[in-house]
Amino acid sequence: MTDGRPDAEHGWESGWEGHAHAQRSRLARLPLPEKLEWLESAHRVVLHIAAARKVAPAHRPEER
């Protein structure tokens, strides 16, 4: 596994090299209902993060 590609159908690449390509390949093989489920889950995460930012804005140092 030196090139970052998985050595088996369900294996994981080692390191960051090739990760983006391998992830795109995994997602491309998903059937449409699973892709939709993944997108809906990702959307819930985005909404959760956005709500958390509204509740607790980032700390900003006082301007002098």
C-alpha angles and dihedrals in degrees: 000000000000096000095057095249122124115256093216138037092261099027126117127235117244117240128356098291110105092006096119092048093046092048092050089050092050092049092046090058094054116108115247096258090054091047090053091048090050092049092049090050092049089049091054089053091051092050091049092051092047091051091049091053091054092050097045112024117199116276111260121195115241114264115235 
